[in-house]
Each structure stands twice: as C-alpha cells, then as structure tokens.
Amino acid sequence: MLPLCYLKDYFMAASTTLKLPERLKQRIAPLARSMGKTPHAWMVEALEAHAALAERRKAFVADALTAEKEVEHTGREYRAEDVHRYLRARAAGKKVKRPKPARW
C-alpha cells in the first residue's frame, strides 16, 4: 500500500483563489444560506452546473454539425412538421411509420 503522502492529490481537492466583486459576494451569501449551504459549497455547485451546461451545449453543437454533414453526404432531408408528427405519435405510444425524406 502506498503511503498517504503519495495519494494526496487523489484525496485533496485543488485549491483555487477566486476574487469576486463585493456586490456578487453579498448576493451569494444569502442565496447559499437559504439553501443551507456555505457560500463556498454554493459556488462549487454553481460552477459544476455551469460546466455541465457548457459540456452539453458543446455536445449539442457537435451533434448538429455531424447531422449537417450527414445531410450533405446523403442528400436526405425531412420536413419538420412530418418529424414533429412522428415524434408526437411515438411519445404517445402509437406505432407510426417513419417520415419519408422530402423531395424538393
């Protein structure tokens, strides 16, 4: 077993200094208190949520660009109203045929 001194980075969080405008600190403190958290815990949670949002946005854009390339490659496009009708029916548990590509 490794001594704890070799595992310190595994167990300890990295320390970061964050300088906040006084007005923002004043806004955060009561919000954190109202949720039963320290300002530190509230800010860590907020940063985690914002990072997750940014990652989802990045993945969404990547998926959109991939879909755009697929359309360019295959030439298949679908009318939005056909896709919406199909998705609504599927969400309602109905069996429905997939929409057919549009012909322009």
DSSP file (Angstrom, degrees, kcal/mol; ACC not computed):
  #  RESIDUE AA STRUCTURE BP1 BP2  ACC     N-H-->O    O-->H-N    N-H-->O    O-->H-N    TCO  KAPPA ALPHA  PHI   PSI    X-CA   Y-CA   Z-CA
    1    1 A M              0   0    0      0, 0.0     0, 0.0     0, 0.0     0, 0.0   0.000 360.0 360.0 360.0 137.1    0.0    0.0    0.0
    2    2 A L        -     0   0    0      1,-0.1     5,-0.1     2,-0.1     2,-0.0  -0.489 360.0-105.5 -75.1 143.8    1.3    3.5   -0.9
    3    3 A P    >>  -     0   0    0      0, 0.0     3,-1.7     0, 0.0     4,-0.5  -0.340  32.3-111.5 -62.5 152.4    1.9    6.0    1.9
    4    4 A L  G >4 S+     0   0    0      1,-0.3     3,-1.2     2,-0.2     4,-0.4   0.797 113.2  69.7 -57.7 -31.0   -0.8    8.7    2.1
    5    5 A C  G >4 S+     0   0    0      1,-0.3     3,-0.5     2,-0.2    -1,-0.3   0.808  98.7  50.7 -61.3 -26.3    1.7   11.4    1.0
    6    6 A Y  G <4 S+     0   0    0     -3,-1.7    -1,-0.3     1,-0.2     3,-0.2   0.672 112.0  47.5 -80.9 -16.9    1.7    9.8   -2.5
    7    7 A L  G XX S+     0   0    0     -3,-1.2     4,-1.6    -4,-0.5     3,-1.0   0.295  75.7 108.9-105.2   8.5   -2.1    9.8   -2.6
    8    8 A K  H <> S+     0   0    0     -3,-0.5     4,-2.6    -4,-0.4    -1,-0.2   0.861  79.0  51.5 -59.0 -37.3   -2.6   13.4   -1.5
    9    9 A D  H 34 S+     0   0    0     -3,-0.2    -1,-0.3     1,-0.2    -2,-0.1   0.779 107.6  54.7 -69.9 -23.7   -3.7   14.6   -5.0
   10   10 A Y  H <4 S+     0   0    0     -3,-1.0    -1,-0.2     1,-0.1    -2,-0.2   0.865 119.3  30.6 -74.0 -36.8   -6.2   11.7   -5.1
   11   11 A F  H  < S+     0   0    0     -4,-1.6     2,-0.4    -3,-0.1    -2,-0.2   0.753 109.1  72.1 -94.7 -27.3   -7.9   12.8   -1.8
   12   12 A M  S  < S-     0   0    0     -4,-2.6     2,-0.2    -5,-0.2     3,-0.0  -0.738  74.7-129.4-100.5 137.6   -7.4   16.5   -1.8
   13   13 A A        -     0   0    0     -2,-0.4     2,-0.2     1,-0.1    -2,-0.1  -0.499  34.6-101.4 -76.2 150.3   -9.3   19.0   -4.0
   14   14 A A        -     0   0    0     -2,-0.2     2,-0.4    -5,-0.1    -1,-0.1  -0.493  35.4-127.4 -71.5 141.9   -7.2   21.5   -5.8
   15   15 A S        +     0   0    0     -2,-0.2     2,-0.4    -3,-0.0    -1,-0.1  -0.773  29.4 179.8 -94.3 134.3   -7.2   25.0   -4.3
   16   16 A T        -     0   0    0     -2,-0.4     2,-0.5     2,-0.0    -2,-0.0  -0.997  21.9-138.3-134.2 138.1   -8.2   27.9   -6.4
   17   17 A T        -     0   0    0     -2,-0.4     2,-0.5     2,-0.0    -2,-0.0  -0.845  20.3-173.0 -96.1 130.7   -8.4   31.6   -5.5
   18   18 A L        -     0   0    0     -2,-0.5     2,-0.6     2,-0.0    -2,-0.0  -0.968  11.7-152.8-127.2 115.1  -11.4   33.4   -6.9
   19   19 A K        -     0   0    0     -2,-0.5    -2,-0.0     0, 0.0     0, 0.0  -0.781  18.7-170.0 -91.3 121.7  -11.7   37.1   -6.5
   20   20 A L        -     0   0    0     -2,-0.6     2,-0.1     2,-0.0    -2,-0.0  -0.850  28.9-105.6-111.7 144.8  -15.3   38.2   -6.5
   21   21 A P    >>  -     0   0    0      0, 0.0     4,-2.2     0, 0.0     3,-0.5  -0.424  35.3-118.8 -60.8 143.5  -16.7   41.7   -6.7
   22   22 A E  H 3> S+     0   0    0      1,-0.2     4,-2.3     2,-0.2     5,-0.2   0.875 113.1  56.0 -55.3 -40.7  -18.1   42.7   -3.3
   23   23 A R  H 3> S+     0   0    0      1,-0.2     4,-1.5     2,-0.2    -1,-0.2   0.891 107.5  48.8 -61.3 -39.8  -21.6   43.1   -4.7
   24   24 A L  H <> S+     0   0    0     -3,-0.5     4,-2.4     2,-0.2    -1,-0.2   0.917 109.4  51.9 -67.0 -42.8  -21.6   39.5   -6.0
   25   25 A K  H  X S+     0   0    0     -4,-2.2     4,-2.2     1,-0.2    -2,-0.2   0.900 108.7  52.1 -57.8 -40.6  -20.3   38.1   -2.7
   26   26 A Q  H  < S+     0   0    0     -4,-2.3    -1,-0.2     1,-0.2    -2,-0.2   0.829 111.1  47.2 -66.7 -31.7  -23.2   40.0   -1.0
   27   27 A R  H  X S+     0   0    0     -4,-1.5     4,-1.1    -5,-0.2    -2,-0.2   0.877 112.2  49.5 -74.7 -38.2  -25.7   38.4   -3.4
   28   28 A I  H  X S+     0   0    0     -4,-2.4     4,-3.0     1,-0.2     5,-0.3   0.899  99.3  65.0 -69.9 -42.2  -24.2   34.8   -3.0
   29   29 A A  H  X S+     0   0    0     -4,-2.2     4,-2.5     1,-0.2    -1,-0.2   0.906 106.1  40.0 -53.8 -52.2  -24.2   34.7    0.8
   30   30 A P  H  > S+     0   0    0      0, 0.0     4,-2.4     0, 0.0    -1,-0.2   0.861 114.8  53.8 -69.1 -30.9  -28.0   34.9    1.4
   31   31 A L  H  X S+     0   0    0     -4,-1.1     4,-0.8     2,-0.2    -2,-0.2   0.938 111.3  45.2 -64.8 -44.7  -28.7   32.6   -1.5
   32   32 A A  H ><>S+     0   0    0     -4,-3.0     5,-2.8     1,-0.2     3,-0.9   0.933 112.9  50.9 -62.8 -45.9  -26.3   30.0   -0.1
   33   33 A R  H ><5S+     0   0    0     -4,-2.5     3,-2.0    -5,-0.3    -1,-0.2   0.905 104.6  57.2 -58.7 -42.2  -27.8   30.4    3.4
   34   34 A S  H 3<5S+     0   0    0     -4,-2.4    -1,-0.3     1,-0.3    -2,-0.2   0.736 109.9  45.7 -64.1 -20.5  -31.3   30.0    2.1
   35   35 A M  T <<5S-     0   0    0     -3,-0.9    -1,-0.3    -4,-0.8    -2,-0.2   0.309 118.6-111.0-102.3   7.3  -30.2   26.6    0.7
   36   36 A G  T < 5S+     0   0    0     -3,-2.0     2,-0.3     1,-0.3    -3,-0.2   0.815  79.2 119.5  70.2  30.4  -28.4   25.6    3.9
   37   37 A K      < -     0   0    0     -5,-2.8    -1,-0.3    -6,-0.1    -2,-0.2  -0.835  66.8-110.7-124.7 161.0  -25.0   25.8    2.2
   38   38 A T     >  -     0   0    0     -2,-0.3     4,-2.7     1,-0.1     5,-0.2  -0.539  36.5-111.5 -79.5 157.3  -21.9   27.7    2.7
   39   39 A P  H  > S+     0   0    0      0, 0.0     4,-2.6     0, 0.0     5,-0.2   0.898 120.6  54.5 -55.2 -38.8  -21.0   30.3    0.0
   40   40 A H  H  > S+     0   0    0      2,-0.2     4,-2.6     1,-0.2     5,-0.2   0.956 109.9  44.4 -59.7 -51.0  -18.1   28.0   -0.9
   41   41 A A  H  > S+     0   0    0      1,-0.2     4,-2.4     2,-0.2    -1,-0.2   0.892 113.2  52.1 -61.7 -39.9  -20.4   25.0   -1.4
   42   42 A W  H  X S+     0   0    0     -4,-2.7     4,-2.3     1,-0.2    -1,-0.2   0.916 111.5  46.3 -62.6 -43.5  -22.9   27.1   -3.3
   43   43 A M  H  X S+     0   0    0     -4,-2.6     4,-2.7     2,-0.2    -2,-0.2   0.892 111.0  51.5 -68.4 -39.5  -20.2   28.4   -5.7
   44   44 A V  H  X S+     0   0    0     -4,-2.6     4,-2.4     2,-0.2    -1,-0.2   0.932 112.2  47.2 -61.6 -43.9  -18.8   24.9   -6.3
   45   45 A E  H  X S+     0   0    0     -4,-2.4     4,-2.4     2,-0.2    -2,-0.2   0.906 112.1  50.1 -63.2 -41.5  -22.2   23.6   -7.1
   46   46 A A  H  X S+     0   0    0     -4,-2.3     4,-2.4     2,-0.2    -2,-0.2   0.909 111.3  48.2 -64.1 -42.2  -22.9   26.6   -9.4
   47   47 A L  H  X S+     0   0    0     -4,-2.7     4,-2.6     2,-0.2    -1,-0.2   0.898 111.0  51.0 -65.3 -40.0  -19.6   26.1  -11.2
   48   48 A E  H  X S+     0   0    0     -4,-2.4     4,-2.4    -5,-0.2    -2,-0.2   0.923 111.4  47.7 -62.1 -44.3  -20.3   22.4  -11.6
   49   49 A A  H  X S+     0   0    0     -4,-2.4     4,-2.2     1,-0.2    -2,-0.2   0.903 113.2  47.9 -64.1 -41.3  -23.8   23.1  -13.1
   50   50 A H  H  X S+     0   0    0     -4,-2.4     4,-2.5     2,-0.2    -2,-0.2   0.893 111.2  50.3 -68.6 -38.9  -22.3   25.7  -15.5
   51   51 A A  H  X S+     0   0    0     -4,-2.6     4,-2.3     2,-0.2    -2,-0.2   0.916 110.9  49.4 -63.3 -42.9  -19.6   23.3  -16.6
   52   52 A A  H  X S+     0   0    0     -4,-2.4     4,-2.4     2,-0.2    -2,-0.2   0.902 111.0  50.3 -63.2 -40.8  -22.1   20.6  -17.2
   53   53 A L  H  X S+     0   0    0     -4,-2.2     4,-2.6     2,-0.2    -2,-0.2   0.923 110.4  49.1 -62.1 -44.9  -24.3   23.0  -19.2
   54   54 A A  H  X S+     0   0    0     -4,-2.5     4,-2.3     1,-0.2    -2,-0.2   0.885 111.0  50.4 -63.5 -38.4  -21.3   24.1  -21.3
   55   55 A E  H  X S+     0   0    0     -4,-2.3     4,-2.3     2,-0.2    -1,-0.2   0.908 111.2  48.0 -65.6 -41.7  -20.4   20.5  -22.0
   56   56 A R  H  X S+     0   0    0     -4,-2.4     4,-2.5     2,-0.2    -2,-0.2   0.905 111.7  50.3 -65.1 -40.4  -24.0   19.7  -23.1
   57   57 A R  H  X S+     0   0    0     -4,-2.6     4,-2.4     2,-0.2    -2,-0.2   0.918 110.3  49.9 -62.8 -43.1  -24.0   22.7  -25.3
   58   58 A K  H  X S+     0   0    0     -4,-2.3     4,-2.3     1,-0.2    -2,-0.2   0.913 112.2  47.4 -61.8 -43.8  -20.7   21.7  -26.9
   59   59 A A  H  X S+     0   0    0     -4,-2.3     4,-2.6     2,-0.2    -1,-0.2   0.882 110.3  53.4 -64.8 -38.7  -22.1   18.1  -27.5
   60   60 A F  H  X S+     0   0    0     -4,-2.5     4,-2.3     2,-0.2    -2,-0.2   0.927 110.3  46.4 -62.0 -45.4  -25.3   19.6  -29.0
   61   61 A V  H  X S+     0   0    0     -4,-2.4     4,-2.5     2,-0.2    -2,-0.2   0.909 111.9  51.2 -64.5 -41.6  -23.3   21.7  -31.4
   62   62 A A  H  X S+     0   0    0     -4,-2.3     4,-2.2     1,-0.2    -2,-0.2   0.914 110.6  49.0 -61.7 -42.6  -21.1   18.7  -32.4
   63   63 A D  H  X S+     0   0    0     -4,-2.6     4,-2.6     1,-0.2    -2,-0.2   0.903 110.7  50.8 -62.6 -41.1  -24.2   16.6  -33.0
   64   64 A A  H  X S+     0   0    0     -4,-2.3     4,-2.4     2,-0.2    -2,-0.2   0.907 110.4  48.5 -64.0 -41.9  -25.7   19.4  -35.1
   65   65 A L  H  X S+     0   0    0     -4,-2.5     4,-2.0     2,-0.2    -1,-0.2   0.883 111.5  50.2 -66.3 -37.4  -22.6   19.6  -37.2
   66   66 A T  H  X S+     0   0    0     -4,-2.2     4,-2.2     2,-0.2    -2,-0.2   0.916 110.9  49.3 -64.4 -43.0  -22.5   15.9  -37.6
   67   67 A A  H  X S+     0   0    0     -4,-2.6     4,-2.3     1,-0.2    -2,-0.2   0.892 108.9  53.1 -63.5 -39.1  -26.1   15.9  -38.7
   68   68 A E  H  X S+     0   0    0     -4,-2.4     4,-2.3     1,-0.2    -1,-0.2   0.913 109.2  48.6 -62.5 -42.2  -25.4   18.7  -41.2
   69   69 A K  H  X S+     0   0    0     -4,-2.0     4,-2.4     1,-0.2    -1,-0.2   0.886 109.3  53.4 -64.6 -38.1  -22.6   16.6  -42.7
   70   70 A E  H  X S+     0   0    0     -4,-2.2     4,-3.2     2,-0.2     5,-0.4   0.910 108.9  48.7 -63.2 -41.5  -24.9   13.6  -43.0
   71   71 A V  H  X S+     0   0    0     -4,-2.3     4,-2.7     1,-0.2    -2,-0.2   0.920 112.2  48.7 -63.8 -43.1  -27.4   15.7  -44.9
   72   72 A E  H  < S+     0   0    0     -4,-2.3    -2,-0.2     1,-0.2    -1,-0.2   0.892 116.4  43.9 -62.7 -38.0  -24.7   17.0  -47.2
   73   73 A H  H  < S+     0   0    0     -4,-2.4    -2,-0.2    -5,-0.2    -1,-0.2   0.921 127.1  26.8 -73.5 -45.7  -23.5   13.4  -47.7
   74   74 A T  H  < S-     0   0    0     -4,-3.2    -3,-0.2    -5,-0.2    -2,-0.2   0.744  88.7-138.2 -92.9 -25.4  -26.8   11.6  -48.2
   75   75 A G     <  +     0   0    0     -4,-2.7     2,-0.5    -5,-0.4    -4,-0.1   0.509  55.2 141.0  77.5   3.1  -29.0   14.5  -49.5
   76   76 A R        +     0   0    0     -6,-0.3     2,-0.3    -5,-0.1    -1,-0.3  -0.681  21.9 168.8 -85.3 128.1  -31.8   13.3  -47.2
   77   77 A E        -     0   0    0     -2,-0.5    25,-3.4    25,-0.4     2,-0.4  -0.963  18.3-150.2-133.5 152.7  -33.9   16.0  -45.6
   78   78 A Y        -     0   0    0     -2,-0.3     2,-0.3    23,-0.3     3,-0.0  -0.950  23.6-111.7-125.5 143.3  -37.2   15.7  -43.7
   79   79 A R     >  -     0   0    0     21,-0.4     4,-2.0    -2,-0.4     3,-0.5  -0.553  25.9-132.2 -71.7 135.4  -39.9   18.3  -43.3
   80   80 A A  H  > S+     0   0    0     -2,-0.3     4,-2.9     1,-0.2     5,-0.2   0.888 105.1  54.4 -57.6 -42.4  -40.1   19.5  -39.7
   81   81 A E  H  > S+     0   0    0      1,-0.2     4,-2.2     2,-0.2    -1,-0.2   0.853 107.7  50.5 -64.8 -32.6  -43.9   19.0  -39.5
   82   82 A D  H  > S+     0   0    0     -3,-0.5     4,-2.2     2,-0.2    -1,-0.2   0.911 112.6  46.1 -68.4 -41.7  -43.5   15.3  -40.5
   83   83 A V  H  X S+     0   0    0     -4,-2.0     4,-2.7     2,-0.2    -2,-0.2   0.914 113.0  49.8 -66.6 -42.7  -40.8   14.7  -37.9
   84   84 A H  H  X S+     0   0    0     -4,-2.9     4,-2.7     2,-0.2     5,-0.2   0.918 110.7  49.3 -61.8 -44.3  -42.9   16.5  -35.2
   85   85 A R  H  X S+     0   0    0     -4,-2.2     4,-2.1    -5,-0.2    -1,-0.2   0.920 112.6  48.6 -60.8 -43.7  -46.0   14.5  -36.1
   86   86 A Y  H  X S+     0   0    0     -4,-2.2     4,-2.4     2,-0.2    -2,-0.2   0.928 112.9  46.9 -61.7 -47.5  -43.9   11.3  -35.9
   87   87 A L  H  X S+     0   0    0     -4,-2.7     4,-2.7     1,-0.2    -2,-0.2   0.889 110.9  51.4 -65.3 -39.9  -42.3   12.2  -32.6
   88   88 A R  H  X S+     0   0    0     -4,-2.7     4,-1.5     2,-0.2    -1,-0.2   0.921 111.6  47.7 -62.5 -42.6  -45.6   13.2  -31.0
   89   89 A A  H  <>S+     0   0    0     -4,-2.1     5,-2.5    -5,-0.2    -2,-0.2   0.920 112.9  47.9 -64.8 -43.5  -47.2    9.9  -32.1
   90   90 A R  H ><5S+     0   0    0     -4,-2.4     3,-1.7     1,-0.2    -2,-0.2   0.908 109.6  52.7 -63.1 -42.1  -44.2    7.9  -30.7
   91   91 A A  H 3<5S+     0   0    0     -4,-2.7    -1,-0.2     1,-0.3    -2,-0.2   0.812 106.4  54.6 -63.4 -29.1  -44.3    9.8  -27.4
   92   92 A A  T 3<5S-     0   0    0     -4,-1.5    -1,-0.3    -5,-0.2    -2,-0.2   0.434 122.1-109.6 -83.4   0.4  -48.0    8.9  -27.2
   93   93 A G  T < 5S+     0   0    0     -3,-1.7     2,-0.2     1,-0.3    -3,-0.2   0.608  70.9 142.2  84.5  11.8  -47.1    5.2  -27.5
   94   94 A K      < -     0   0    0     -5,-2.5     2,-0.5    -6,-0.2    -1,-0.3  -0.577  54.3-121.7 -86.9 148.6  -48.5    4.8  -31.0
   95   95 A K        +     0   0    0     -2,-0.2     2,-0.3     0, 0.0    -1,-0.0  -0.783  44.7 166.5 -85.4 130.1  -47.0    2.8  -33.7
   96   96 A V        -     0   0    0     -2,-0.5     2,-0.1   -10,-0.0   -10,-0.0  -0.996  37.9-106.2-147.1 147.7  -46.3    5.0  -36.7
   97   97 A K        -     0   0    0     -2,-0.3     3,-0.1     1,-0.1     0, 0.0  -0.456  43.6-104.7 -72.7 146.0  -44.3    4.9  -39.9
   98   98 A R        -     0   0    0     -2,-0.1    -1,-0.1     1,-0.1   -15,-0.1  -0.358  44.6 -97.2 -64.2 148.5  -41.1    6.9  -40.1
   99   99 A P        -     0   0    0      0, 0.0    -1,-0.1     0, 0.0     3,-0.1  -0.336  36.9-122.4 -66.0 152.5  -41.4   10.0  -42.1
  100  100 A K        -     0   0    0      1,-0.1   -21,-0.4    -3,-0.1   -18,-0.1  -0.696  33.9 -93.8 -93.3 148.5  -40.2    9.9  -45.7
  101  101 A P        -     0   0    0      0, 0.0   -23,-0.3     0, 0.0    -1,-0.1  -0.273  46.4-109.4 -58.5 145.6  -37.4   12.2  -46.9
  102  102 A A        -     0   0    0    -25,-3.4     2,-0.6    -3,-0.1   -25,-0.4  -0.411  21.0-140.6 -74.7 153.0  -38.7   15.3  -48.6
  103  103 A R              0   0    0      1,-0.1   -27,-0.0    -2,-0.1    -1,-0.0  -0.965 360.0 360.0-116.5 116.9  -38.4   15.8  -52.3
  104  104 A W              0   0    0     -2,-0.6    -1,-0.1     0, 0.0    -2,-0.0   0.436 360.0 360.0 -96.6 360.0  -37.5   19.4  -53.2
